[in-house]
Amino acid sequence: MSAAGAASAPQGGGIPAVPRTLYASTVPQRFHAPIGGTSRADVCVVGGGFTGLSAALHLAEAGRSVILLEAQRIGWGASGRNGGQVHSGQRRDQIWLEKTVGRDDAAKLWELAEAAKDLVRARIARHRIPCEWTDGLISASHTSETLDGERRMVDHMASTYGVTSLSMLDRAEIEAAIGTGRFVGGYRDASAGHLNPLALAVGLATAATAAGAQIHEGSEVVGIDTGSSGRRLVRTCSGSVEADQVVLAGNGYLKDIAPGVEARVLPINNYVVATAPLGAERLIPGRECVADSRFVVRYWRQTADGRLVFGGGESYTRRLRDDVAGLVRPYLAEVYPDLADVPIDYAWGGTLAVTRHRMPFVRRVAPGLYAGCGYSGQGVATATFAGKMLADAINGDTGTLDVFARLPVPAFPGGTLLGTPLLVLAMTWFALRDRM
C-alpha cells in the first residue's frame, strides 16, 4: 500500500475516515460521537493527541468536568502517526539548554524529561495499555563531526548529571547493533525506548473517559470567543462548549484558531513506511529503535512482528504528498542496501509542528487559555507530560509550567504570513548540509 493516510472526508454516519497506517490497521478504536448543541464544562480541550488526552485524563482525575474536541479521530495527527520513539531529555541537549536558560533551569528540564518517560511508563502499566513498549534507543552518527559532538554530550551528562544510561558505540559496535555499516559510531540510551503510538493514544482516551472526561470526535473547532461572563465559547460546526478554561492541544492543526500561538508553531509533514515482515531476520539484535544525527532526521525500529518502520523525508505545505513509498524508499535503501526492494505494506504521512529553537511551546497564553504544542519531532513523552503540566496549572500548581514558560519560543519572522516560506528555506539549507 502506498497512501499518505490523509483522507479526511467523513464516511457514512459522519464518522471521519480511519487513516491508512500500520497503527490504525492494528489498533481497535471506538468512535466518540460529534458534539451537538451547547455544552458546559470546567475545561474544554482542543485536540485529541497526547497533550489533549493527557490533560483531559489528569483534569478528570482531579474532579474537573472536561470536554475534549477532536476534528478527526483520536490520535489522528502526529500522536498516532509518528515513529513511536521515546527519547531522553529535551529536543535540544543539555549543553545548549545551559547556555540558553542557565544551569538551574537546564537541570530542572532534564529532571522533568526523566519524569516524562516515567509518566508514560506509569500510565502504560496502570491502564494496561497494549502498546508494545520496548527498552532502548540508539543514536547513529553519520559524520565524525557529529560523533565528536555526541561524545562530548555523553561525557557531559555523566560528569555533570551523573547519567549512566548513555554509552558510546564505535563503528564496529554500531554496525553490530543496527545491522548496517553506514555510520561512524553513536551511542546507546538504555533508559529510552519505543512503542506503538496510536495504541498509547487510544489507551489514554479510554482512561480519560473512564475518569469522567467527555470526548467528541468529528468536531472541528472553528473559533473561540470570549463571552460576557468571561467564560470562553469554543465553537464547532455541530455544537459548542462554554468553559472556564481552554487548552489548545492541536499542535500542527491550529490554523486560524489562535494566531499568537500559530505564529510560534509551524506545521511540517514527515513520512513513514512499514515494510512487510522480514521473517526471522533481526536487523537490530537488541530491539532498540534508531535515530540518526542528521538535521532532517531518519529514524527506524522493528515491530514485534518483524516489520521495519522507517521514517524520512519532509514537506512544508498543508497537503501531504501522495507517493510516500517513493519518497521514503531511497532513504531506507541508503541505510540498508539489501532492503532496497523490500515490499512496503504501509506508507503514510503526518503533520507535526516545530518552533524556531525546537523547544516546545507550553504555557498560559492568556487568562483561561493554555497551549501545549511545537514538540519538533520529540513529542511522545514530552507531549504526554505537557498535558499533565497544563492540568496541574489549571488546578493551581504552576511550578512545572513556569519552567517551560521561561523557555524562549519566539515567533517566526513574518509570523503566519512569512513563517512558512522562511522555514522552507532554512530546512532546505539544512537538508543540503546533511547531504554534503
Secondary structure, 3 states (H helix, E strand, C coil): CCCCCCCCCECHHHCECCCCCHHHHHCCCCCCCCCCEEEEEEEEEECCCHHHHHHHHHHHHCCCCEEEECCCCCCCCHHHCCCCEECCCCCCCHHHHHHHHCHHHHHHHHHHHHHHHHHHHHHHHHHCCCCCCEEEEEEEECCHHHHHHHHHHHHHHHHHHCCCCEEEECHHHHHHHHCCCCCCEEEEEEEEEECCHHHHHHHHHHHHHHCCCEEECCCCEEEEEECCCCCEEEEECCEEEEEEEEEECCHHHCCCCCHHHHCCCEEEEEEEEEECCCCCCCCCCCCCEEEECCCCCCEEEECCCCCEEEEEEEECCCCCCCCHHHHHHHHHHHHCHHHCCCCEEEEEEEEEEECCCCCCEEEEEECCEEEEECCCCCCHHHHHHHHHHHHHHHCCCCHHHHHHHCCCCCCCCCHHHHHHHHHHHHHHHHHHHHHC
